């Protein structure tokens, strides 16, 4: 049975989708069958980031309908065979939560990991999807507004949640122009899963429609890999963000 992970953020602009796409790509490269589902109705962009928009002839709304076989909805990534993607529906009217829960149950039989990328916000639909997931990943940036939103998310969630602090600029933090990671953890009460540095290559990879981990092996790409390894049970220190040589060799061999 696959593990269902739901990524969420209280506000927009935290980079939640790039984090989810990056970590899901790493899980696939490491040999685990992974399904990345976009649930941001009307604002779908996972298929663009992953470079499969031209192949996304079906979307989540189709998988939830009776018109398409649910097995046919996922798009296999051309460069990461263990990674499949389902684009978001064009309207929230197509997002039936009860049917979605049943669908996820079916996909759990086929995939090791199911990463559900949510839209920004804290609505009822988010909480319903969170109930389906075994793990919720709250993506924040090191600013006061994002921290407060994350604290609110923590209050509403009843299951395991972990924190990813994205777009961290060490020099800005050093001069107190941004919050320390410890400050965010203390304020939200959510344990830390990973810290992702600000990396201009994220934008470049998005514009090319190529997963960052296929273009880079340090910076944000390394942080995505570290998060994936932690989800797999690897002991990856947060301080220096290094990985075991065995794990790094396994990852590098997957992208060669």
C-alpha positions in Angstrom: 0.0 0.0 0.0 1.4 3.4 -1.0 1.9 6.3 1.3 -0.3 9.4 0.6 1.4 12.8 1.2 -0.6 16.0 0.9 1.4 19.3 0.5 -0.3 22.5 1.6 0.4 26.1 2.4 -1.7 28.8 4.1 -0.7 31.5 1.5 0.3 31.5 -2.1 3.8 32.0 -3.3 5.6 29.6 -0.9 6.8 27.4 -3.8 4.7 24.5 -2.6 4.3 23.1 -6.1 8.0 23.3 -7.0 8.8 21.5 -3.7 6.3 18.8 -4.3 7.3 18.3 -7.9 11.0 18.2 -6.9 10.6 15.7 -4.1 8.3 13.5 -6.1 10.8 13.5 -8.9 13.5 12.3 -6.5 11.3 9.5 -5.1 10.8 8.3 -8.7 14.5 8.5 -9.5 15.3 6.6 -6.4 13.2 3.7 -7.8 9.9 4.2 -6.0 6.7 4.3 -8.1 5.4 7.7 -7.4 2.2 9.5 -8.5 2.0 13.3 -8.4 -1.5 14.7 -8.4 -2.4 18.3 -9.0 -5.6 19.4 -7.2 -5.3 23.1 -7.8 -8.5 23.3 -9.8 -8.5 26.0 -12.5 -4.9 26.9 -11.8 -3.1 23.7 -12.8 0.6 24.0 -13.3 2.2 20.7 -12.2 2.0 19.4 -15.8 3.8 22.6 -17.0 6.5 22.4 -14.4 7.1 18.7 -15.3 7.1 19.4 -19.0 4.1 17.1 -19.8 1.4 19.6 -20.6 1.3 18.5 -24.2 0.6 14.9 -23.0 -2.1 15.9 -20.5 -5.1 14.9 -22.6 -6.8 13.7 -19.4 -7.0 15.2 -16.0 -8.2 14.4 -12.5 -11.7 15.3 -13.3 -11.7 12.6 -16.0 -10.3 10.1 -13.5 -13.2 10.9 -11.2 -15.8 10.6 -13.9 -17.3 7.5 -15.4 -16.0 8.4 -18.8 -12.3 7.4 -18.4 -10.7 4.4 -16.8 -8.9 5.6 -13.7 -5.8 3.6 -14.8 -5.5 5.6 -17.9 -5.3 9.1 -16.3 -1.7 9.2 -15.1 1.0 10.4 -17.5 4.3 8.6 -17.2 7.1 11.1 -17.2 9.3 10.6 -20.3 12.6 10.9 -18.3 11.6 9.4 -15.0 9.8 6.1 -15.7 8.8 5.6 -12.0 7.0 9.0 -11.9 3.5 9.6 -13.1 1.5 12.8 -13.1 -2.2 13.7 -13.1 -3.1 17.2 -14.0 -5.7 19.2 -12.1 -9.3 19.6 -13.3 -10.4 22.8 -14.8 -13.2 23.4 -12.3 -13.8 22.6 -8.6 -17.2 21.2 -9.7 -15.2 18.2 -11.0 -13.6 17.6 -7.6 -15.8 15.3 -5.7 -14.0 14.6 -2.5 -15.8 11.3 -1.7 -14.9 9.9 -5.2 -11.4 11.3 -4.8 -10.9 9.3 -1.6 -12.0 6.1 -3.4 -9.7 6.9 -6.3 -6.7 7.4 -4.0 -7.5 4.0 -2.5 -7.1 2.5 -5.9 -3.9 4.3 -6.7 -2.4 3.2 -3.4 -2.5 -0.4 -4.7 -0.3 0.7 -7.7 2.1 3.3 -6.3 4.6 3.5 -3.5 4.0 7.2 -2.9 1.1 9.5 -3.9 2.0 13.1 -3.6 -1.1 15.4 -3.7 -0.3 19.0 -4.5 -3.0 21.2 -3.0 -3.9 24.8 -3.7 -3.1 27.6 -1.3 -5.6 28.2 1.5 -7.3 26.5 4.4 -10.7 25.6 3.1 -12.9 22.7 3.8 -11.7 20.9 0.7 -8.1 21.1 2.0 -9.1 19.6 5.3 -11.0 16.8 3.6 -8.0 15.9 1.4 -5.8 16.1 4.5 -7.9 13.4 6.2 -7.2 11.1 3.2 -3.4 11.5 3.6 -1.1 9.8 6.0 1.3 12.7 6.0 0.8 16.4 5.5 3.7 18.6 4.4 3.3 22.3 5.2 5.4 24.5 2.9 6.3 27.9 4.2 8.8 30.7 3.5 10.8 32.5 6.3 8.4 35.4 6.8 5.9 36.3 9.5 2.8 36.0 7.3 3.7 32.5 6.1 4.6 31.5 9.6 1.2 32.6 11.0 -0.6 30.7 8.2 1.4 27.6 9.0 0.5 27.9 12.7 -3.1 28.0 11.7 -2.7 24.9 9.5 -1.1 23.1 12.5 -4.1 23.9 14.6 -6.5 22.5 12.1 -4.7 19.3 11.3 -5.4 16.1 13.3 -2.7 13.9 11.8 1.1 14.0 11.3 2.4 17.1 9.7 5.9 18.1 8.8 7.4 21.5 7.9 9.4 22.4 4.8 10.9 25.9 4.9 11.4 27.0 1.3 13.4 29.8 -0.4 15.7 30.3 2.5 18.5 32.9 1.9 21.2 32.4 4.6 22.6 36.0 4.4 19.1 37.5 4.8 18.5 35.3 7.8 21.9 36.2 9.3 20.9 39.9 9.2 17.5 39.1 10.6 15.8 40.1 7.4 14.1 36.7 7.5 13.0 34.4 10.3 15.3 31.7 11.6 14.0 28.1 10.9 13.9 27.5 14.7 11.6 30.5 15.1 9.2 29.0 12.6 9.3 25.6 14.2 8.6 27.1 17.6 5.7 29.2 16.3 4.0 26.5 14.4 4.8 23.5 16.6 5.5 21.4 13.4 8.6 19.3 13.2 11.1 20.0 10.4 11.3 17.8 7.3 13.6 20.0 5.2 15.1 23.4 4.4 15.3 24.4 0.7 17.6 27.3 -0.2 16.6 30.1 -2.7 17.9 28.8 -6.0 17.5 30.7 -9.3 17.7 27.4 -11.2 14.2 26.5 -10.0 12.8 29.2 -12.3 15.0 28.2 -15.1 14.0 24.6 -14.8 10.3 25.5 -14.6 10.6 27.6 -17.8 12.2 24.7 -19.6 9.6 22.2 -18.3 12.4 20.0 -16.9 12.5 18.7 -13.3 15.3 20.6 -11.5 16.9 17.3 -10.3 17.7 16.4 -13.9 19.6 19.7 -14.3 21.3 20.2 -11.0 22.6 18.2 -8.1 23.1 20.9 -5.4 21.2 23.8 -4.0 17.4 23.2 -4.1 17.8 20.0 -6.0 19.9 18.6 -3.2 17.4 19.7 -0.6 14.6 17.9 -2.5 16.7 14.8 -2.6 17.3 15.0 1.1 13.6 15.4 1.8 12.9 12.3 -0.3 15.5 10.3 1.5 14.1 11.3 4.9 10.6 10.1 3.7 12.3 6.8 2.9 13.7 6.6 6.4 17.3 7.7 5.7 19.0 9.7 8.5 20.0 12.9 6.7 21.2 15.6 9.1 19.5 19.0 8.8 22.6 20.9 9.7 24.9 20.2 6.8 22.2 18.6 4.5 24.6 15.8 3.5 23.5 12.3 2.5 25.2 9.0 2.9 27.5 8.1 0.1 25.4 5.0 -0.6 22.2 7.0 -0.9 23.9 9.6 -3.1 25.3 7.0 -5.4 21.8 5.5 -5.7 20.4 8.8 -6.6 23.1 9.8 -9.1 22.9 6.4 -10.8 19.2 7.0 -11.3 19.7 10.2 -13.4 22.7 9.1 -15.5 
